[in-house]
Amino acid sequence: MSQAASNSCNDQFKIARERMVAQQLRPFGITDERVLAAMRKIPRHLFVEEALWDQAYGDFPLPIGYGQTISQPYIVALMTQELGLKGDEKVLEIGTGSGYQAALLGELARSVFSVERVSALLARARKILDKLNYSNIYLKLDDGTWGWKDEAPFDAIIVTAGSPAAPQPLLDQLKDPGVLIIPVGDEYSQTLVKIIKSNGELYHENKGAVRFVRLIGNHGWSS
């Protein structure tokens, strides 16, 4: 691709990101300007196959292989906004997937620790994140339902797959005060739940109906 063609392509994607924020996020309650700025900046298309680049900024999930998906932009923005990140947090992500959510967190927090169980997805995410020069994102291949005990506690935890309940190891690794966001329900539909830990107590808030792939692991779905 010539430099001129490359620049034109990048301009088109930049316009697509601006449109995504203006039409799909801001009108539907995404008001955190830091989140919106990160969504404008990150080249979401790089996190999916090139054949899907023309769909990368639509408000729907896309396949990334191995039975996994990259979530629709609105849900990504909503979950991120609910964490209330200010910039100095240590964040745990369960389910690296494409790496897009990790990149968003990398823009908004001091450090990000992300766990993925599919080695091919982890390798691809690492390659993309390195290309984008994220030096504050750390990845690990493991059963994410166990969290990342060696790096705990975390100011915020985000789980990007549906679980029957919030895994106890994640609750244990959440700082007090801290916030955990997770889809909870059956294998086909869940409720997005925000769990706030404060003074030794856990408070649950319902953030609406969602549908995610299953969280596989010792403290999630068995297979």
PAPA-260651 format. One record per residue (C-alpha): residue number from 1; residue in one letter; z, x, y. Coordinates in steps of 0.1 Angstrom, whole numbers, padded with zeros to 4 digits, always signed. Each point is the difference from the previous one (the first is absolute). Layout:
! residues N
nr, rest, c3, c1, c2
NUM, a, Z, X, Y .
...
This chain:
! residues 223
nr, rest, c3, c1, c2
1, m, +0000, +0000, +0000 .
2, s, -0009, +0014, +0034 .
3, q, +0027, +0005, +0027 .
4, a, -0015, -0029, +0020 .
5, a, +0000, -0023, -0030 .
6, s, +0036, +0011, -0008 .
7, n, +0011, -0007, +0036 .
8, s, -0016, -0034, -0001 .
9, c, +0017, -0009, -0033 .
10, n, +0034, +0011, +0014 .
11, d, -0006, -0021, +0031 .
12, q, -0007, -0030, -0022 .
13, f, +0032, +0005, -0019 .
14, k, +0020, +0004, +0032 .
15, i, -0014, -0033, +0012 .
16, a, +0009, -0016, -0033 .
17, r, +0036, +0012, +0003 .
18, e, +0002, -0013, +0035 .
19, r, -0013, -0034, -0012 .
20, m, +0024, +0000, -0029 .
21, v, +0030, +0004, +0023 .
22, a, -0013, -0025, +0026 .
23, q, -0011, -0027, -0024 .
24, q, +0020, +0004, -0032 .
25, l, +0033, +0015, +0010 .
26, r, +0012, -0007, +0036 .
27, p, -0008, -0037, -0001 .
28, f, +0020, -0005, -0032 .
29, g, +0033, +0016, +0011 .
30, i, -0005, +0037, -0003 .
31, t, +0015, +0011, +0034 .
32, d, +0015, +0034, -0007 .
33, e, -0022, +0022, +0022 .
34, r, +0007, +0031, -0021 .
35, v, -0013, -0018, -0031 .
36, l, -0030, -0013, +0018 .
37, a, -0008, +0035, +0014 .
38, a, +0002, +0015, -0035 .
39, m, -0022, -0027, -0014 .
40, r, -0026, +0008, +0027 .
41, k, +0002, +0037, -0008 .
42, i, -0001, +0003, -0038 .
43, p, -0035, -0001, -0016 .
44, r, +0007, -0026, -0026 .
45, h, -0035, +0003, -0014 .
46, l, +0008, +0035, -0013 .
47, f, +0025, -0015, -0024 .
48, v, -0025, -0020, -0019 .
49, e, -0033, +0008, -0018 .
50, e, -0029, +0006, +0023 .
51, a, -0018, -0030, -0014 .
52, l, +0028, -0021, +0015 .
53, w, +0001, +0016, +0034 .
54, d, -0018, -0030, +0016 .
55, q, +0029, -0022, -0012 .
56, a, +0029, +0023, +0008 .
57, y, +0011, -0018, +0032 .
58, g, -0002, -0035, -0014 .
59, d, +0033, -0018, -0004 .
60, f, +0000, +0000, -0038 .
61, p, +0011, +0024, -0028 .
62, l, -0025, +0023, -0016 .
63, p, -0001, +0016, -0034 .
64, i, +0009, +0037, -0003 .
65, g, -0003, +0004, -0038 .
66, y, +0025, -0001, -0028 .
67, g, +0008, -0036, +0006 .
68, q, +0014, +0007, +0034 .
69, t, -0010, -0011, +0036 .
70, i, +0004, +0010, +0036 .
71, s, +0017, -0029, +0016 .
72, q, -0015, -0020, +0028 .
73, p, +0006, +0014, +0035 .
74, y, +0022, -0029, +0011 .
75, i, +0025, +0004, -0029 .
76, v, +0001, +0038, +0005 .
77, a, +0007, -0005, +0037 .
78, l, +0026, -0027, -0006 .
79, m, +0020, +0020, -0026 .
80, t, -0001, +0031, +0022 .
81, q, +0011, -0020, +0031 .
82, e, +0029, -0014, -0019 .
83, l, +0013, +0035, -0007 .
84, g, +0006, +0004, +0038 .
85, l, -0008, +0037, +0000 .
86, k, +0007, +0019, +0032 .
87, g, -0012, +0035, -0010 .
88, d, +0029, +0019, -0014 .
89, e, +0004, -0017, -0034 .
90, k, -0003, +0013, -0035 .
91, v, -0020, -0026, -0019 .
92, l, -0005, -0006, -0038 .
93, e, -0032, -0017, -0011 .
94, i, -0004, -0013, -0036 .
95, g, -0036, -0003, -0010 .
96, t, -0021, +0026, +0018 .
97, g, -0033, -0016, -0012 .
98, s, -0028, +0010, +0024 .
99, g, +0023, +0018, +0024 .
100, y, -0007, -0023, +0029 .
101, q, +0035, -0014, +0004 .
102, a, +0014, +0035, -0003 .
103, a, -0023, +0012, +0028 .
104, l, +0012, -0029, +0022 .
105, l, +0036, +0009, -0007 .
106, g, -0008, +0036, +0007 .
107, e, -0010, -0010, +0035 .
108, l, +0032, -0019, +0006 .
109, a, +0028, +0019, -0017 .
110, r, +0013, +0035, -0002 .
111, s, -0006, +0004, -0037 .
112, v, -0015, -0021, -0029 .
113, f, +0007, +0004, -0037 .
114, s, -0024, -0020, -0021 .
115, v, +0001, -0006, -0038 .
116, e, -0031, -0009, -0021 .
117, r, -0002, -0005, -0038 .
118, v, -0038, +0004, -0004 .
119, s, -0009, +0037, +0002 .
120, a, -0036, -0005, +0011 .
121, l, +0010, -0022, +0029 .
122, l, +0026, +0025, +0011 .
123, a, -0025, +0029, -0001 .
124, r, -0025, -0020, +0020 .
125, a, +0026, -0011, +0026 .
126, r, +0012, +0036, +0004 .
127, k, -0035, +0012, +0006 .
128, i, -0006, -0026, +0028 .
129, l, +0034, +0005, +0016 .
130, d, -0006, +0038, +0000 .
131, k, -0034, -0005, +0016 .
132, l, +0017, -0021, +0027 .
133, n, +0026, +0028, +0006 .
134, y, +0031, -0019, -0010 .
135, s, +0027, +0026, -0006 .
136, n, +0029, -0024, +0001 .
137, i, -0010, -0020, -0031 .
138, y, +0013, +0011, -0034 .
139, l, -0013, -0015, -0033 .
140, k, +0013, -0001, -0035 .
141, l, -0013, -0012, -0033 .
142, d, +0028, -0021, -0016 .
143, d, +0013, -0035, -0008 .
144, g, +0006, -0012, +0035 .
145, t, +0026, -0026, -0011 .
146, w, +0024, +0030, -0002 .
147, g, -0006, +0009, +0036 .
148, w, +0003, +0037, +0010 .
149, k, +0036, +0008, -0005 .
150, d, -0002, +0037, +0010 .
151, e, -0011, -0010, +0035 .
152, a, +0023, -0030, +0005 .
153, p, +0013, -0017, +0020 .
154, f, -0029, -0016, +0019 .
155, d, +0001, -0018, +0034 .
156, a, -0028, -0024, -0013 .
157, i, -0016, -0008, -0033 .
158, i, -0033, -0018, -0005 .
159, v, -0012, -0012, -0034 .
160, t, -0037, -0008, -0002 .
161, a, +0000, -0019, -0034 .
162, g, +0016, -0032, -0012 .
163, s, +0033, +0002, -0019 .
164, p, +0022, -0025, -0018 .
165, a, +0029, +0012, +0023 .
166, a, +0007, +0029, +0023 .
167, p, +0007, +0030, -0023 .
168, q, +0036, +0011, +0001 .
169, p, -0008, +0037, +0004 .
170, l, -0019, -0008, +0032 .
171, l, +0029, -0020, +0014 .
172, d, +0023, +0029, -0009 .
173, q, -0023, +0025, +0018 .
174, l, -0002, -0021, +0032 .
175, k, +0021, +0013, +0029 .
176, d, +0026, -0022, +0016 .
177, p, -0013, -0013, +0024 .
178, g, -0035, -0002, -0015 .
179, v, -0029, -0023, -0007 .
180, l, -0019, -0006, -0032 .
181, i, -0031, -0022, -0002 .
182, i, -0013, -0011, -0034 .
183, p, -0021, -0029, -0016 .
184, v, +0023, -0018, -0025 .
185, g, -0011, -0027, -0025 .
186, d, -0020, -0005, -0031 .
187, e, -0032, +0018, -0012 .
188, y, -0023, -0022, +0021 .
189, s, +0017, -0008, +0033 .
190, q, +0030, +0014, +0019 .
191, t, +0020, -0004, +0031 .
192, l, +0001, +0029, +0024 .
193, v, +0037, +0007, +0004 .
194, k, +0016, +0022, +0027 .
195, i, +0034, +0013, -0012 .
196, i, +0023, +0014, +0027 .
197, k, +0029, +0022, -0010 .
198, s, +0029, -0001, +0025 .
199, n, +0036, +0008, -0004 .
200, g, -0002, +0000, -0038 .
201, e, -0016, -0034, -0001 .
202, l, -0036, -0011, -0008 .
203, y, -0017, -0026, +0020 .
204, h, -0033, -0016, -0011 .
205, e, -0028, -0015, +0022 .
206, n, -0030, -0019, -0013 .
207, k, -0032, +0013, +0017 .
208, g, -0025, -0023, -0017 .
209, a, -0021, -0004, -0032 .
210, v, -0021, +0030, -0012 .
211, r, -0018, +0011, -0030 .
212, f, +0002, +0036, -0012 .
213, v, -0008, +0019, -0032 .
214, r, +0030, +0005, -0023 .
215, l, +0025, +0027, +0005 .
216, i, +0000, +0018, -0034 .
217, g, +0031, +0019, -0010 .
218, n, +0034, +0001, -0015 .
219, h, +0014, -0022, +0027 .
220, g, -0032, -0021, +0005 .
221, w, -0025, -0015, -0024 .
222, s, -0002, +0017, -0034 .
223, s, -0038, +0002, -0001 .
